[in-house]
Amino acid sequence: MRVLLTGGTGFIGVPLTESLLARGYDVIVLSRQTLTDRPGCRFISSLDRVPVTEELDAVINLAGASLAARRWSESYKGEIVSSRMDITRQLLALMVRLSCPPKVLLSASAIGYYGHHDDEQLTESSPATPGFAQKLCSNWETLALTAQSLGVRVCLLRLGVVLDGGGGALEEMAKSFRFGVASWLGSGSQWLSWVHREDVIRAIGFLLTRDDLQGPFNITAPEPATAWEFARALKAHHRTFIQAGVPASIARLLLGEMAPELLLNGQRVLPAQLQRSGFEFNYPTTPSALAAIYGTPTTTLTNSSSE
Ligand SMILES: NC(=O)c1ccc[n+]([C@@H]2O[C@H](COP(=O)([O-])OP(=O)(O)OC[C@H]3O[C@@H](n4cnc5c(N)ncnc54)[C@H](OP(=O)(O)O)[C@@H]3O)[C@@H](O)[C@H]2O)c1
């Protein structure tokens, strides 16, 4: 199988590339960086380098400027949007140009698609509430779905907060814990729908080969946690001396619009379509995922919030 991958140098893309190569697939990575080819993996800087006769089986579209890297100024919001829409448009133009379009497009999206919800459980058919991330995901998905008109099977990857060691959201979330402070943002009652990176890679591999599947897929662990429950599970892996919630007003002051959109208003998302299709998560619960990342907990969990 030959796969064209965008975002192949990122937090998900790097281990995904390894996993595709281990399956014996050929991988072509579109990247802005100058990188050296290696057996099975070729880097290209422009899709114009792909000849019309190229036989691609799949396209996986993960590229985009990080939503959490910087405060959301109007210009950075523009970059977040254009970095995703422009590459997706270029991929669609390539699919039109190829003599034989790929069989499948797996296009990243996020659970931000659903907007702000309180306690209700969200599946792929749940309605969305308006917001910046919601509009971004919705427009990005709509654009990706236009590949269906070329006969391409399209799967939309509605990713939760992807966790693993060595970067990503967990590095930021665990920062205060490393200094002995167990912390969470706001009330702590907001839902955090997370997923272990290994399960993301496995879910992508699953969707790649299941010709009968298409449409949106929540890629989140089956058991989301509240921010407070998550902090408690994280605390078990750190030597902390105090615990404190960071007031929502401070988070808003420090992070601006990003705070309510990404951190203070959660979503309780369930991977209904993946589970219905027979996908099994290796890490369904927060303690199981954190134990895989950090090893055995250093302290035992109790049920008290005042421990
Ligand atoms: N990680 C998560 O928790 C999470 C959660 C929900 C959704 N997602 C979505 O899943 C996708 C992959 O996530 P990730 O964590 O692997 O992302 P990442 O580590 O930030 O990597 C994304 C890749 O996109 C490319 N990129 C970055 N800025 C760009 C720009 N301004 N213009 C064009 N390309 C740019 C980079 O590739 P090159 O430098 O090689 O060009 C980078 O390696 C993203 O679209 C993200 O929004 C991720």
The ligand as an SDF file (V2000), in Angstrom:
LIG
                    3D

 48 52  0  0  0  0  0  0  0  0999 V2000
   -2.4070   16.1000   19.2830 N   0  0  0  0  0  0  0  0  0  0  0  0
   -3.6430   16.3090   19.7120 C   0  0  0  0  0  0  0  0  0  0  0  0
   -3.9260   16.2440   20.9360 O   0  0  0  0  0  0  0  0  0  0  0  0
   -4.7280   16.6030   18.7100 C   0  0  0  0  0  0  0  0  0  0  0  0
   -6.0520   16.7210   19.1830 C   0  0  0  0  0  0  0  0  0  0  0  0
   -7.0730   17.0040   18.2780 C   0  0  0  0  0  0  0  0  0  0  0  0
   -6.7670   17.1790   16.9340 C   0  0  0  0  0  0  0  0  0  0  0  0
   -5.4660   17.0680   16.5200 N   0  0  0  0  0  0  0  0  0  0  0  0
   -5.1930   17.3200   15.0940 C   0  0  0  0  0  0  0  0  0  0  0  0
   -4.4610   16.2500   14.5300 O   0  0  0  0  0  0  0  0  0  0  0  0
   -3.4800   16.7460   13.6180 C   0  0  0  0  0  0  0  0  0  0  0  0
   -2.1310   16.1750   13.9950 C   0  0  0  0  0  0  0  0  0  0  0  0
   -1.8590   16.5100   15.3510 O   0  0  0  0  0  0  0  0  0  0  0  0
   -0.3640   16.5580   15.9260 P   0  0  0  0  0  0  0  0  0  0  0  0
   -0.4870   16.7120   17.3940 O   0  0  0  0  0  0  0  0  0  0  0  0
    0.4510   15.4440   15.3610 O   0  0  0  0  0  0  0  0  0  0  0  0
    0.1280   17.9380   15.3090 O   0  0  0  0  0  0  0  0  0  0  0  0
    1.5820   18.6010   15.3610 P   0  0  0  0  0  0  0  0  0  0  0  0
    2.5390   17.8110   16.1690 O   0  0  0  0  0  0  0  0  0  0  0  0
    1.3800   20.0300   15.7450 O   0  0  0  0  0  0  0  0  0  0  0  0
    2.0650   18.4600   13.8500 O   0  0  0  0  0  0  0  0  0  0  0  0
    1.3140   18.9230   12.7830 C   0  0  0  0  0  0  0  0  0  0  0  0
    2.1810   19.0170   11.5280 C   0  0  0  0  0  0  0  0  0  0  0  0
    1.5580   19.9940   10.7200 O   0  0  0  0  0  0  0  0  0  0  0  0
    2.5440   20.7250   10.0030 C   0  0  0  0  0  0  0  0  0  0  0  0
    2.3550   22.1590   10.2610 N   0  0  0  0  0  0  0  0  0  0  0  0
    2.5220   22.8130   11.4360 C   0  0  0  0  0  0  0  0  0  0  0  0
    2.2540   24.1300   11.2780 N   0  0  0  0  0  0  0  0  0  0  0  0
    1.9300   24.2850    9.9710 C   0  0  0  0  0  0  0  0  0  0  0  0
    1.5920   25.3980    9.1690 C   0  0  0  0  0  0  0  0  0  0  0  0
    1.5200   26.6450    9.6930 N   0  0  0  0  0  0  0  0  0  0  0  0
    1.3170   25.1920    7.8650 N   0  0  0  0  0  0  0  0  0  0  0  0
    1.3840   23.9480    7.3290 C   0  0  0  0  0  0  0  0  0  0  0  0
    1.7360   22.8470    8.0330 N   0  0  0  0  0  0  0  0  0  0  0  0
    1.9840   23.0210    9.3350 C   0  0  0  0  0  0  0  0  0  0  0  0
    3.9180   20.2910   10.5260 C   0  0  0  0  0  0  0  0  0  0  0  0
    4.5250   19.4870    9.5150 O   0  0  0  0  0  0  0  0  0  0  0  0
    5.8230   19.9890    8.6890 P   0  0  0  0  0  0  0  0  0  0  0  0
    6.6440   20.8230    9.6280 O   0  0  0  0  0  0  0  0  0  0  0  0
    6.4810   18.7010    8.3200 O   0  0  0  0  0  0  0  0  0  0  0  0
    5.3180   20.7320    7.5160 O   0  0  0  0  0  0  0  0  0  0  0  0
    3.5910   19.4690   11.7720 C   0  0  0  0  0  0  0  0  0  0  0  0
    4.4480   18.3710   11.9100 O   0  0  0  0  0  0  0  0  0  0  0  0
   -3.5340   18.2670   13.6960 C   0  0  0  0  0  0  0  0  0  0  0  0
   -4.2310   18.7620   12.6000 O   0  0  0  0  0  0  0  0  0  0  0  0
   -4.2890   18.5500   14.9640 C   0  0  0  0  0  0  0  0  0  0  0  0
   -5.0880   19.7180   14.9130 O   0  0  0  0  0  0  0  0  0  0  0  0
   -4.4530   16.7820   17.3650 C   0  0  0  0  0  0  0  0  0  0  0  0
  1  2  1  0
  2  3  2  0
  2  4  1  0
  4  5  1  0
  4 48  2  0
  5  6  2  0
  6  7  1  0
  7  8  2  0
  8  9  1  0
  8 48  1  0
  9 10  1  0
  9 46  1  0
 10 11  1  0
 11 12  1  0
 11 44  1  0
 12 13  1  0
 13 14  1  0
 14 15  2  0
 14 16  1  0
 14 17  1  0
 17 18  1  0
 18 19  2  0
 18 20  1  0
 18 21  1  0
 21 22  1  0
 22 23  1  0
 23 24  1  0
 23 42  1  0
 24 25  1  0
 25 26  1  0
 25 36  1  0
 26 27  1  0
 26 35  1  0
 27 28  2  0
 28 29  1  0
 29 30  1  0
 29 35  2  0
 30 31  1  0
 30 32  2  0
 32 33  1  0
 33 34  2  0
 34 35  1  0
 36 37  1  0
 36 42  1  0
 37 38  1  0
 38 39  2  0
 38 40  1  0
 38 41  1  0
 42 43  1  0
 44 45  1  0
 44 46  1  0
 46 47  1  0
M  CHG  2   8   1  16  -1
M  END
$$$$
